[in-house]
Amino acid sequence: MKISALSVFFPAYNEEANLERTVEKTIGVLKKIAAQWEVIIVNDGSSDKTLEVAQKLEKHYPNIRVVSHKKNLGYGEALKSGFYNAKYDVIAYTDSDGQFDFSESSKFIEKLDTADLIVGYRIKRQDPFFRLLFAKGWALSLFTLFGLKLRDVDCGFKMIKRRVLEQIPHLESKRGGMINAELAIKAKKFGFSVVEVGVNHYPRLAGRPTGANIKVIIQSYIDLFKIWWKFLPKLEFFALLTILIVGAFLRFYRLSEYMTFLGDEGRDAIVVRRLLVDFDPILVGPGTSIGNMYLGPLYYYLMAPALFLFRLSPVGPVAQIATLGVITIGFVWWVSREWFGKVAAVVAASLYAVSPVVVTYSRSSWNPNIMPFFAILSIYSIWRVWKYQEWKWLIVLGVSYAFVLQSHYLGLLLAPTIGLFWLLTFFQIRNSKLIGNWKLEIGKLLRYTLISIVIFAVLMSPLVIFDARHGWRNFEAMRIFFTERQATVSARPWNAIPELWPLFQQEITRLVGAMNELWGKLVAVVTLIGTFWIVVKQRQTFFQSPAFLLLVWTGFGLSGMALLKQNIYDHYFGFMFMVPFVLLGMIAQQVSGARFQVPGFRWILLIGIVGLVVLNLYQTPIKNPPQRQLQRTEEVSAKIVQEAKGQTFNLAVLAERNYEDAYQYFLEWWREPVRDIDPLRYEETVAEQLFVVCELPQEKCDPTHSPKAEITVFGWSKIDEEWDVAGVKVYKLVHNPSGKP
């Protein structure tokens, strides 16, 4: 395929050994593909004989021009000199080191009818490891700040129409490698079509690469943030920043005093500390509240770095959960923004940031508290697969869904949504007339699905290994849970139908309505009507929209929960925490649109959203005095250590919601001689003294007659001493074989 006219330029810095060979090969190609052509060599202040070689070529070929910088100005300035000195309407450039074959420019020319900027990507990049590593980090930075999704934005082989350069703002990047990204970002911002073409990349035959030194990297990031700030929608940015600051304040304010630290949290901390200190591998996670089942250990491994960084303080894992909570606010913004728009992002993220229930679960270290983030990530991953056929998101899905299942088994209710949209993707590819080689795409889908399943299986394998070593007790517990359903789940799906509306109303009331029944009912009705209105309005495109995914997620989630024959606690909604907030954001986005003409309704909606934010802030959990559970536990533990006087002792806790492990964590951390009582090893494990912590009202504290296992196994006893410590009673019991007072 031939082109009428083409400008080609080569940025060159210290390429004396490569330049002549590269240019002459390119000229041979140009004579075949272009009626008119020119070659521009941009010498960027080379210190070797690059300029001499360029001038020699200029004398020999009348179509060659040399532009020379007196000193080295950087890759960005070299490209700008090439762009703005080219005279034809189509411009191509490639590196002067000979690592590309210019004959592949025919692939670019074929795209000129439908594209304005054609970006090459290296099919198999022949670069050192450090350059490859930097490229990955650079691509992630561009995606994070600009949403730029190009496989190889810095590939030095591109073709562009002159009108793009004439209509976008003047390129600014100088010394660093930001110029390629800036070009793509500005082209996309101004509505030009950007496509990618795969090209071969060959090893460098001579000379040394200069693009990955630390100065170039630093300058690239300086240019990156300059461009980011210039294009940044300031109002939207400061709205998000405000939401994140408020969300962070609600989650981190006096965290160590408000955090929950009871037996479950102590148990988790003990397990993770033993991993860090004794290198004791963890194969099983915490037990479930029903069904006598165990979760996997991923949450414990997630806790380990935080506990280590905070020098084994239990505050570390809680700070980690709070941080993940703030990140989740940003993620809710991101997903809502991509799916529905700016208004949806503001509404959804604002309400999520201040929801008292969400805040509460972001202020304690507990395995279900990581579920909201990983559930959103799982749904977003299958969205990218379904909507854009981005197969690598299946790998993210495999990892994130393993975390979901190991935080709570209700994460199983995400499986129908994930499975359905995987099947929709499969049939969409098979039936699409737009995909030339659909079999190849099906192969990619299946290959990445297999990789995802393998990763998921590896992450779940510790639990399987544990089960295999313990007679498959976990699988047996699951079998009993799902087959003996008298008190667990209903086997009749139609039984869920009457429960759907009450469950939806409960979710809205607890998460969005600040636990206010009146507000909850009102918002639930508005959400239902608004969602129905959007479905009807978008009926032509609904089944290709994110609203469809959102409603399928909601439907499967509520239907599954409606089959449970038990109370539904707030954390059960963890796998769909995001749903009501995004539904409201979707409705707000539609109402705020220019086509919505109902007078005054936008103001009503605005007042309603602001009212919800205020109501949620009024009910925030940090308005109440802190319980100081961590400090109380530490004080009581210190008192026990003081009174034990270095002698071995046993421990028991009398409480409604607490048990020994919260106190035991500190005692083990301080390496005190506390022993767990084992009835089968009475002589070895029962000490001469038993400390009993009673958190019950004083009139209910009767430690010598309590049916608590640790006390009964300890045997006949009497109270030797007692103390009031941090609002609880601490008793020291000693053996009393006679049973006499």
Secondary structure, DSSP 8 states (H G I E B T S, - for coil): --EEEEEEEEEESS-TTTHHHHHHHHHHHHHHHEEEEEEEEEEES-SSSHHHHHHHHHHH-TTEEEEEESS---HHHHHHHHHHH--SSEEEEE-TTS-S-GGGHHHHHHTTTT-SEEEEEESS----HHHHHHHHHHHHHHHHHH----TTTT-SEEEEEHHHHHHS------SSSHHHHHHHHHHHHTT--EEEEEE------SS---TTSHHHHHHHHHHHHHHHHHHS-HHHHHHHHHHHHHHHHHHHTTHHHHS--SHHHHHHHHHHHHHHHH--------B-SSTT-B--SHHHHHHHHHHHHTTT-THHHHHHHHHHHHHHHHHHHHHHHHHT-HHHHHHHHHHHHH-HHHHHHTSS--GGGGHHHHHHHHHHHHHHHHHH--TTHHHHHHHHHHHHHTT-GGGGGGHHHHHHHHHHHHHHHHH-SS-TTHHHHHHHHHHHHHHHHHHHHHHHHHHHHHHHHTTTHHHHHHHHHHHS-TTSB-S-GGGGHHHHHHHHHHHHHHHTSTT-HHHHHHHHHHHHHHHHHHHHHTTTTGGGSHHHHHHHHHHHHHHHHHTB-S---GGGGGGGTHHHHHHHHHHHHHHHSTT---TTHHHHHHHHHHHHHHHHHHT-GGGS----HHHHHHHHHHHHHHHHTT--EEEEEE-SS--THHHHHHHHHTT--EE---GGGHHHH--SEEEEEE-S-GGG--GGG---HHHHHH-SEEEEEEEEETTEEEEEEEE-TT---
